[in-house]
Amino acid sequence: MKRTEILKRYILFIISLFFAALGVAFTKHGELGVSPISSVANIMNLRFPTVSMGTWLIIWNCILILGQIVILRKNFQIIQLLQVPLSFLFGWFTDIGMFIVSFIPANIYPMRLFMVFAGIVILGFGISLAVIANVIMNAGEAFVKAVSDTVHIEFGNVKIAFDIFCVSLSIILSLLFFDFTIAGTREGTIFSAFFTGMTVKFFSGRLHRPLNDLLKE
């Protein structure tokens, strides 16, 4: 792969981070729950709102990167440390996205529901760009792959288990932080878990060939 193509792919990946972060911001603004992988950061943000959602996502992603190192040990590739600055970039993009969507009124349920589905579409678009870029995985998916490779269980099955773990942890934290009530995990979380993969498949199928042709020029 030529250097120019590698550079283009990393640029595309950074663009994908922006759209994925914007999708998280849209869903968060709807206040009906966020995607499973962002649910822990969402609960922490609700409990400690002085720390931004983007910052909590940075912390959560760094925990997942440390998890990869612990699981893979000597098999952890040094290049995967690029996940660290990219996680910071994703967190900053999320805070920028939160600022952008703050001007959108979401006081009634239909509008909140619209924000959730708009966020799912934008997030799916961003993830599809990351898949097409094919340079490095985000911290969440890289953690799932590390577990999958270590225990020799199919990636998709581990991803489902990881999503369930994230949601379960967010519910436990919510019960501890908010007097045994569930906050931050609602129907939006279910919608995100169910529809994001479909959205990624939709965009990937239509963008894969033209974007790959552009990247290889």
C-alpha positions in Angstrom: 0.0 0.0 0.0 1.4 3.4 -1.1 2.1 6.1 1.5 -0.4 8.4 -0.2 -3.1 5.8 0.1 -2.3 5.2 3.8 -2.5 8.9 4.4 -5.9 9.1 2.7 -7.1 6.2 4.7 -6.1 7.8 8.0 -7.8 11.0 6.9 -10.9 9.1 6.1 -10.7 7.4 9.5 -10.4 10.8 11.3 -13.5 12.0 9.3 -15.3 8.8 10.4 -14.5 9.7 14.1 -16.1 13.1 13.7 -19.4 11.6 12.3 -19.4 8.8 14.9 -18.9 11.3 17.7 -21.6 13.6 16.2 -23.9 10.6 16.2 -23.2 10.0 19.9 -23.9 13.6 20.6 -27.3 13.5 18.8 -28.3 10.4 20.7 -27.1 11.8 24.0 -29.1 15.0 23.4 -32.3 13.0 23.0 -31.9 11.8 26.6 -33.5 8.4 25.8 -30.3 6.4 26.2 -27.1 6.1 24.1 -25.4 3.1 22.3 -24.3 0.3 24.6 -20.6 1.1 24.3 -21.2 4.7 25.3 -23.6 3.8 28.1 -21.0 3.7 30.9 -19.6 7.1 30.0 -23.1 8.4 29.8 -23.9 7.3 33.4 -20.7 8.8 34.6 -21.5 12.1 32.9 -25.0 12.1 34.4 -23.5 11.6 37.9 -20.5 13.9 37.4 -21.7 16.5 34.9 -18.8 18.8 35.5 -16.7 16.3 33.5 -17.9 16.4 29.8 -19.3 13.4 28.0 -16.3 13.5 25.7 -13.9 13.3 28.6 -15.7 10.3 30.0 -15.5 8.6 26.6 -11.7 9.3 26.6 -11.4 7.7 30.0 -13.6 4.7 29.1 -11.7 4.1 25.8 -8.3 4.3 27.6 -9.6 1.7 30.1 -10.5 -0.6 27.1 -7.0 0.0 25.6 -5.4 -1.0 28.9 -7.7 -4.1 28.9 -6.3 -5.0 25.5 -2.7 -4.8 26.8 -3.6 -7.0 29.8 -5.4 -9.6 27.6 -2.9 -9.7 24.7 0.3 -9.0 26.6 3.2 -9.7 24.3 0.8 -10.1 21.3 -0.3 -6.5 21.7 0.9 -4.6 18.6 2.7 -1.2 19.3 0.8 0.4 16.4 -2.4 -0.2 18.4 -1.3 2.6 20.7 -2.5 4.9 18.1 -5.9 4.2 19.6 -4.9 6.5 22.5 -4.6 9.8 20.5 -7.5 8.7 18.3 -9.6 8.2 21.5 -8.8 11.7 22.6 -9.8 13.0 19.2 -13.1 11.1 19.4 -13.7 12.6 22.9 -13.0 16.1 21.6 -15.2 15.6 18.6 -18.0 14.4 20.9 -17.8 17.6 23.0 -17.9 19.6 19.8 -20.9 17.6 18.7 -22.6 18.2 22.1 -22.1 22.0 21.5 -23.6 21.8 18.0 -26.7 19.8 19.1 -27.3 22.0 22.2 -29.0 24.5 19.9 -31.6 21.9 18.8 -34.7 21.9 21.0 -35.5 18.4 22.3 -38.2 19.1 24.9 -40.9 16.8 23.6 -40.8 13.0 23.2 -41.1 12.9 19.4 -38.2 15.3 19.0 -36.1 13.2 21.4 -37.0 10.1 19.5 -35.9 11.9 16.3 -32.6 12.8 17.9 -32.0 9.2 18.8 -32.7 7.9 15.2 -30.7 10.7 13.6 -27.8 9.9 15.9 -28.1 6.2 14.9 -27.9 7.1 11.2 -25.0 9.5 11.7 -23.1 7.0 13.9 -23.7 4.2 11.4 -22.4 6.4 8.7 -19.3 7.2 10.7 -18.6 3.6 11.5 -19.0 2.6 7.9 -16.3 5.1 6.9 -14.0 3.6 9.6 -14.6 0.1 8.2 -13.8 1.3 4.7 -10.7 3.2 5.9 -9.4 -0.1 7.3 -6.4 1.2 9.1 -7.1 0.8 12.8 -10.0 -0.3 15.0 -11.5 1.9 17.7 -10.9 1.0 21.3 -14.2 -0.8 21.8 -14.0 -3.0 18.8 -10.2 -3.7 19.3 -11.0 -4.8 22.9 -13.7 -7.2 21.6 -11.2 -8.5 19.0 -8.6 -9.0 21.7 -11.0 -11.1 23.7 -12.2 -13.0 20.6 -8.7 -13.9 19.6 -7.7 -14.9 23.1 -10.7 -17.1 24.0 -11.3 -18.3 20.4 -14.9 -17.2 20.2 -16.5 -15.6 17.1 -16.1 -11.8 17.1 -19.9 -11.2 16.7 -20.7 -13.3 19.7 -18.1 -11.6 21.8 -19.5 -8.2 20.6 -23.0 -9.1 21.7 -21.7 -10.2 25.1 -19.6 -7.0 25.4 -22.6 -4.8 24.6 -24.7 -6.6 27.3 -21.8 -6.1 29.8 -21.6 -2.4 29.0 -25.4 -1.9 29.5 -25.4 -4.1 32.6 -22.5 -2.1 34.1 -24.3 1.2 33.3 -27.4 -0.1 35.0 -25.5 -1.2 38.1 -23.8 2.2 38.3 -27.1 4.0 37.9 -28.6 2.0 40.7 -25.6 2.9 42.9 -25.5 6.6 41.9 -29.2 7.4 41.7 -30.9 5.8 44.7 -31.7 2.4 43.0 -33.3 4.0 39.9 -32.3 3.4 36.3 -31.1 6.5 34.5 -29.5 7.0 31.1 -30.5 3.5 29.8 -33.8 3.6 28.0 -35.4 2.7 24.7 -32.7 4.7 22.9 -30.1 2.2 24.0 -32.2 -0.7 22.6 -32.8 1.1 19.3 -29.1 1.9 19.0 -28.1 -1.7 19.7 -30.6 -3.0 17.2 -30.4 -0.5 14.3 -26.7 0.7 14.3 -25.5 -2.5 12.6 -28.2 -2.3 10.0 -27.2 1.3 9.3 -23.5 0.4 9.0 -24.4 -2.4 6.5 -26.6 0.0 4.5 -23.9 2.7 4.1 -21.0 0.2 3.7 -22.7 -1.5 0.8 -23.1 1.7 -1.1 -19.9 3.5 -0.2 -17.3 0.8 -0.1 -16.5 0.6 -3.9 -16.5 4.3 -4.7 -14.5 5.3 -1.7 -12.0 2.5 -2.2 -11.6 3.6 -5.8 -11.0 7.1 -4.6 -8.5 6.0 -1.9 -6.5 4.0 -4.5 -6.2 6.7 -7.1 
